[in-house]
């Protein structure tokens, strides 16, 4: 079988998170702007967060 189109999972995949955030809260000028944010990013994944200033 050729390697093209035949991706296989690793024998020992990494299952740890490189980033873990639990119950994140942030207050700005007495106003809670983030409330209870949870985020897990597993090793080997890519995450992009950007500001969309289109309106």
N, CA, C and O of each residue as an XYZ file, in Angstrom:
220
protein
N       0.849     -1.175      0.000
C       0.000      0.000      0.000
C       0.892      1.235      0.000
O       1.874      1.294      0.741
N       0.561      2.204     -0.814
C       1.358      3.422     -0.868
C       1.052      4.299      0.339
O       0.004      4.169      0.971
N       1.990      5.196      0.646
C       1.834      6.094      1.786
C       0.819      7.195      1.502
O       0.311      7.820      2.434
N       0.525      7.435      0.263
C      -0.385      8.513     -0.101
C      -1.806      8.197      0.391
O      -2.379      7.163      0.051
N      -2.360      9.117      1.204
C      -3.728      8.950      1.673
C      -3.929      7.872      2.710
O      -5.059      7.436      2.933
N      -2.856      7.427      3.354
C      -3.020      6.358      4.330
C      -2.406      6.742      5.682
O      -1.574      6.011      6.219
N      -2.812      7.871      6.216
C      -2.304      8.292      7.503
C      -2.814      7.356      8.587
O      -4.002      7.037      8.635
N      -1.932      6.929      9.436
C      -2.275      6.021     10.519
C      -1.967      6.693     11.847
O      -1.009      7.461     11.934
N      -2.762      6.422     12.896
C      -2.456      6.987     14.205
C      -1.147      6.435     14.742
O      -0.774      5.298     14.453
N      -0.460      7.246     15.520
C       0.797      6.803     16.126
C       0.519      5.660     17.082
O      -0.570      5.555     17.647
N       1.530      4.795     17.260
C       1.364      3.662     18.172
C       1.128      4.141     19.604
O       0.297      3.578     20.317
N       1.849      5.171     20.024
C       1.703      5.740     21.355
C       1.387      7.226     21.234
O       2.267      8.063     21.434
N       0.141      7.563     20.908
C      -0.184      8.977     20.715
C      -0.045      9.758     22.015
O      -0.284      9.233     23.103
N       0.344     11.021     21.882
C       0.452     11.895     23.043
C      -0.954     12.354     23.402
O      -1.660     12.924     22.570
N      -1.353     12.106     24.638
C      -2.706     12.474     25.055
C      -2.701     13.585     26.088
O      -3.750     13.923     26.637
N      -1.543     14.154     26.360
C      -1.473     15.230     27.327
C      -1.837     16.557     26.670
O      -1.663     16.743     25.465
N      -2.343     17.468     27.483
C      -2.641     18.812     27.000
C      -1.419     19.693     27.185
O      -0.730     19.615     28.202
N      -1.159     20.531     26.193
C      -0.063     21.489     26.317
C      -0.557     22.754     27.025
O       0.231     23.474     27.639
N      -1.875     23.024     26.938
C      -2.489     24.152     27.635
C      -3.781     23.664     28.281
O      -4.596     23.000     27.640
N      -3.957     23.998     29.547
C      -5.203     23.713     30.250
C      -5.615     24.956     31.031
O      -4.844     25.480     31.835
N      -6.830     25.418     30.789
C      -7.374     26.564     31.513
C      -8.721     26.128     32.065
O      -9.548     25.573     31.341
N      -8.938     26.383     33.353
C     -10.202     25.991     33.964
C     -10.834     27.136     34.725
O     -10.184     27.768     35.558
N     -12.102     27.406     34.443
C     -12.905     28.415     35.119
C     -12.237     29.786     35.125
O     -12.170     30.445     36.163
N     -11.745     30.213     33.967
C     -11.098     31.520     33.827
C     -12.136     32.623     33.946
O     -13.191     32.582     33.314
N     -11.812     33.604     34.766
C     -12.676     34.773     34.938
C     -11.819     36.019     34.837
O     -10.672     36.032     35.284
N     -12.379     37.071     34.248
C     -11.653     38.326     34.117
C     -12.643     39.476     34.273
O     -13.700     39.489     33.643
N     -12.290     40.433     35.115
C     -13.131     41.600     35.349
C     -12.388     42.851     34.903
O     -11.201     43.018     35.183
N     -13.097     43.721     34.210
C     -12.529     44.974     33.724
C     -13.493     46.093     34.089
O     -14.664     46.065     33.710
N     -12.989     47.085     34.833
C     -13.838     48.207     35.281
C     -15.115     47.714     35.975
O     -16.215     48.183     35.680
N     -14.951     46.777     36.886
C     -16.049     46.201     37.681
C     -17.057     45.427     36.844
O     -18.151     45.125     37.321
N     -16.710     45.104     35.610
C     -17.605     44.332     34.746
C     -16.934     43.011     34.400
O     -15.819     42.989     33.878
N     -17.618     41.912     34.694
C     -17.061     40.597     34.386
C     -17.184     40.355     32.880
O     -18.289     40.234     32.350
N     -16.038     40.288     32.199
C     -16.054     40.138     30.740
C     -15.757     38.701     30.313
O     -16.119     38.300     29.206
N     -15.116     37.940     31.159
C     -14.924     36.502     30.932
C     -15.445     35.790     32.164
O     -15.125     36.169     33.291
N     -16.250     34.756     31.951
C     -16.857     34.056     33.082
C     -16.884     32.565     32.807
O     -17.616     32.094     31.936
N     -16.075     31.827     33.561
C     -16.106     30.373     33.481
C     -15.586     29.794     32.179
O     -16.158     28.832     31.666
N     -14.519     30.354     31.632
C     -13.949     29.862     30.372
C     -13.077     28.636     30.651
O     -12.209     28.674     31.523
N     -13.308     27.555     29.913
C     -12.502     26.339     29.997
C     -11.893     26.071     28.625
O     -12.571     26.176     27.603
N     -10.609     25.723     28.613
C      -9.912     25.489     27.347
C      -8.849     24.423     27.554
O      -8.034     24.528     28.471
N      -8.851     23.412     26.722
C      -7.814     22.386     26.702
C      -7.278     22.275     25.284
O      -8.043     22.086     24.338
N      -5.961     22.394     25.136
C      -5.322     22.251     23.827
C      -4.372     21.070     23.917
O      -3.352     21.150     24.602
N      -4.693     19.966     23.230
C      -3.810     18.799     23.254
C      -2.502     19.059     22.519
O      -2.442     19.878     21.602
N      -1.469     18.359     22.928
C      -0.168     18.444     22.244
C      -0.362     18.113     20.768
O      -1.112     17.202     20.417
N       0.317     18.855     19.921
C       0.273     18.586     18.488
C      -0.828     19.329     17.752
O      -0.896     19.255     16.525
N      -1.692     20.044     18.461
C      -2.748     20.816     17.815
C      -2.327     22.263     17.692
O      -1.464     22.739     18.430
N      -2.946     22.961     16.748
C      -2.668     24.372     16.516
C      -3.951     25.144     16.764
O      -5.018     24.759     16.286
N      -3.845     26.239     17.516
C      -5.000     27.081     17.799
C      -4.642     28.503     17.437
O      -3.565     28.995     17.774
N      -5.552     29.153     16.750
C      -5.336     30.555     16.377
C      -6.509     31.376     16.910
O      -7.672     31.067     16.650
N      -6.183     32.412     17.647
C      -7.192     33.344     18.150
C      -6.796     34.718     17.644
O      -5.668     35.168     17.842
N      -7.741     35.381     16.985
C      -7.410     36.716     16.479
C      -8.591     37.648     16.664
O      -9.716     37.211     16.905
N      -8.328     38.899     16.552
C      -9.365     39.928     16.667
C      -9.947     40.172     15.287
O      -9.221     40.495     14.347
N     -11.247     40.019     15.168
C     -11.919     40.312     13.918
C     -12.439     41.735     14.005
O     -13.417     42.002     14.704
N     -11.799     42.637     13.307
C     -12.164     44.056     13.400
C     -13.059     44.506     12.247
O     -13.054     45.679     11.874
N     -13.821     43.578     11.687
C     -14.643     43.935     10.541
C     -15.930     44.658     10.936
O     -16.677     45.105     10.066
N     -16.194     44.777     12.225
C     -17.375     45.528     12.623
C     -18.249     44.718     13.459
O     -19.301     45.189     13.892
